[in-house]
Amino acid sequence: MNDTDLKEQFFFQLAWVLALEKRYVNILEAGLVHVACDPSHMQSLTFGAKDAATNFADVQALLRESFRTTDLIARIGFDVWILTPFTQADPVTQKIEHLLEVADQRGVAIARHQIKVHLIKDHLSIDKTRAPDGLAFLNALKDLV
């Protein structure tokens, strides 16, 4: 599956989870993990443009291999998002930090990053009429960092 298909699948599932969480309140305890990385120009300065792009593809592949099949991973620009049901912030953060350390030892690295875990239920409004748009929801969460 290529990156475009993975993003489409990610946003399709995110829309479904947002609608489900909105309707049934906390049924999945779903979370969104945001790995916020330095902007592309910082990555390019650190690694060179080609190596920065390769590193991100490799990190995304490593995360995809290391997470459960029920977790969806998408790279949007230089951010990685992981949609995961039954999320607990500390174990997920520790797992990603460990994976990035292992990746770095193998020569796959990102310049700098920050990991933030958002429980979806904490960010949905009281209004029960409809779930938010997936990309708008991600951008709102990104602004919280």
N, C-alpha and C positions, 0 to 999 in steps of 0.2 A: 504494500500500500504506500503511495507517495505522500508527501507532506500536505498537499492540497486535500486529498481524501481524508487524511488524519484530522486536519483542521475541521473539515465539514462534519466528520463523525463526532469530534469533540463538541462542536457547537450544537449539533443535533441533540446529543445526550445532555449537554448542559441545559438546554431549553427544557427538556423533559424533566430533569432533576429540579430545576427551578419551579416549574409548574407543580410537580409532585410535592415538593417541600412547602410551597405556598398553600396548597389545598389541604394537605394532611399534617402540617406542622411537625417537623422533626422525625418523619417516618424513616429516613435513611441516615440521619445525622451526617449528611454529606458535607464535605469540605472542599475548598479550593486551595491548593498550595501554590504560592507564587514564588518562583525563584527569579528575583529581579537582578539583572546583570548590568554591568556598566554599559553605557550606550555604545553603539557600533564603532564610533570614532575612537573611543578608549580601547575597545577590544582590538581594533586595527592597529593602533599605536603600539599596543603591547605585543601582539602576535603577527601583525601583517594581515591585510584584508583576507587573503585566501585561507591562511591558517585559522583565523578567527571563525570564518564560516565553517570550516571543516571541524574545528573544535566543538562548535555548537551542535552540529549534526551528530558528532560522536557522543557528546554528553546526553543529548536527547535520546539516542539509541540506547545508551547505558541505563538511563532512567527507565525507559520502556521495558528493557529486559529485566530490571530489578524490581519493578513494582508488580502488583497483582494484575491478573487479566481483567479484573473488574475496574481497575483504575485507568483513566484515559489521560494521555499526555499530549500536549500541543505546544509548539513553539510559535510565539507570535512576536515577530521582530527579535529582539534580544531578551525576551522574557519567556520563561517556561512555566506553563500552568499544568497542574495535575488535579484532575477531578477524581475524588476518591470518597466512597461511602464509608461510614463508621470511622471518622477521622479523630485522632487524638494528636494535638499539636506537637508535644515534645517528642514522641517516638518518630513521627514523620520527619521532623526537622533534623533529629539526630541521624536518621537513616540517610537523608539527602547529603548532609555534611560528610558522612562516612563515604558515600558513593563518590562525591566530588574529590575527596582526599585520595581515594583509590584511583580515580581517573587521572588525577594530577600525577600520581606516581607512574602511571603508564604513559605520560606525556600528553594527556588530553586535559586541558585546563581552560578556565575562564578567568579573566583578569580579577574581577571582584564580583561578589554577589551578596544578596540579602534574601533570606528565606522567611516568608510570612505565611502562616496558616490561617485561613478564614473559614469559620463555620458558617455555612450558607444561611442557616436559620437566624444568625445574629445580624444579618445584613438585608433581610427581606422586610419590606414595610408591612405595616398592619393591614393595609388595603388588600383585600382578598380577591379583587376582581381579576387581575392577571399577573403573570410572572413577568419580570423585567427581561428586556432583550439581553442575550448572552454577552455580546461584545460591550454593550453599555455597562453591564454589570461588572465585567472584568476591569473596564476602565475606571469605574467608581472605586473598586477595591484597590486598584493600582495607585490611585490618588491618595489612599490612606497611608501608604508606606512612608 
